Amino acid sequence: MKLTEEQVRYVARLANLALSDEEVGRMTHDLGAVLEHMDRLAEIDTDGVEPMSQVLYDAGETATLRPDVERAPLGNEAALANAPLAGGGYYKVPKVIER
């Protein structure tokens, strides 16, 4: 898939990024290469391949999953205990996006 500079500029605007012309050119090339690689991966025939959700799941002592144990939720008071600024049961944060 060929990526255009207009598409890169559009995505940069959505992400609130100010890219220079040089950065747009580099991103057009780099993101185009990523999309090209994804297109090649999409062409691979995976019929008959069993899906895997966790490679090491059955590996005993090397399993990367912890047991799924039900526990009480954290609670609003505990969640906000270390917040620098809280109010009305929510975190308060400074405004960072101005449009």
C-alpha positions as CSV (number, residue, x, y, z in Angstrom):
1,M,0.0,0.0,0.0
2,K,1.5,3.3,-1.1
3,L,1.2,6.0,1.6
4,T,0.9,9.7,0.5
5,E,2.2,12.8,2.3
6,E,-1.3,14.0,2.6
7,Q,-2.3,10.9,4.6
8,V,0.8,11.3,6.9
9,R,-0.1,14.9,7.5
10,Y,-3.7,13.9,8.2
11,V,-2.7,11.3,10.8
12,A,-0.2,13.8,12.3
13,R,-3.0,16.3,12.7
14,L,-5.2,13.6,14.4
15,A,-2.3,12.8,16.8
16,N,-1.8,16.6,17.4
17,L,1.8,16.3,16.0
18,A,3.6,19.2,14.3
19,L,5.9,17.5,11.8
20,S,8.4,19.3,9.6
21,D,8.5,18.7,5.9
22,E,11.6,16.5,6.5
23,E,9.8,14.5,9.1
24,V,6.7,14.0,6.9
25,G,9.0,12.7,4.1
26,R,10.7,10.3,6.6
27,M,7.4,9.1,8.1
28,T,5.9,8.6,4.6
29,H,8.8,6.3,3.8
30,D,8.9,4.5,7.2
31,L,5.1,4.1,7.6
32,G,4.8,3.0,4.0
33,A,7.4,0.3,4.7
34,V,5.5,-0.9,7.7
35,L,2.2,-1.1,5.7
36,E,4.1,-2.9,2.9
37,H,5.3,-5.5,5.4
38,M,1.8,-5.9,6.7
39,D,0.5,-6.5,3.2
40,R,3.2,-9.2,2.7
41,L,2.1,-10.8,6.0
42,A,-1.5,-10.8,4.9
43,E,-0.5,-12.9,1.9
44,I,0.7,-15.8,4.0
45,D,-1.5,-18.9,3.9
46,T,-2.4,-19.8,7.4
47,D,-5.0,-22.4,6.7
48,G,-4.5,-25.4,8.9
49,V,-2.4,-23.5,11.5
50,E,-3.7,-23.8,15.0
51,P,-4.2,-20.4,16.7
52,M,-2.0,-19.6,19.7
53,S,-3.2,-17.4,22.5
54,Q,0.0,-17.8,24.7
55,V,3.1,-19.5,23.5
56,L,4.3,-20.5,26.9
57,Y,0.9,-21.3,28.5
58,D,1.6,-25.1,28.8
59,A,5.2,-24.7,29.8
60,G,4.7,-25.3,33.6
61,E,7.3,-23.3,35.5
62,T,7.9,-20.9,32.6
63,A,4.2,-20.0,32.2
64,T,3.8,-16.3,31.9
65,L,0.2,-16.2,33.1
66,R,-0.7,-15.7,36.8
67,P,-3.7,-17.5,38.3
68,D,-7.0,-15.8,37.7
69,V,-8.1,-15.0,41.2
70,E,-11.1,-12.9,42.0
71,R,-10.5,-10.1,44.4
72,A,-12.3,-7.0,45.6
73,P,-12.0,-3.8,43.5
74,L,-9.5,-1.1,44.5
75,G,-12.2,1.4,45.4
76,N,-12.4,5.1,44.6
77,E,-10.8,6.4,47.8
78,A,-7.7,4.1,47.5
79,A,-7.4,4.9,43.8
80,L,-7.3,8.6,44.4
81,A,-5.2,8.4,47.6
82,N,-1.9,9.4,45.9
83,A,-3.4,11.7,43.2
84,P,-1.7,15.1,43.2
85,L,-5.1,16.7,42.6
86,A,-8.5,15.0,42.9
87,G,-12.1,16.2,43.1
88,G,-15.6,14.9,42.8
89,G,-14.3,11.3,42.8
90,Y,-12.0,11.9,39.7
91,Y,-8.4,12.7,39.0
92,K,-7.9,16.4,38.0
93,V,-5.3,17.1,35.3
94,P,-4.2,20.3,33.6
95,K,-5.6,21.0,30.2
96,V,-3.0,20.0,27.6
97,I,-4.9,20.2,24.3
98,E,-6.0,23.6,23.0
99,R,-7.9,23.7,19.7
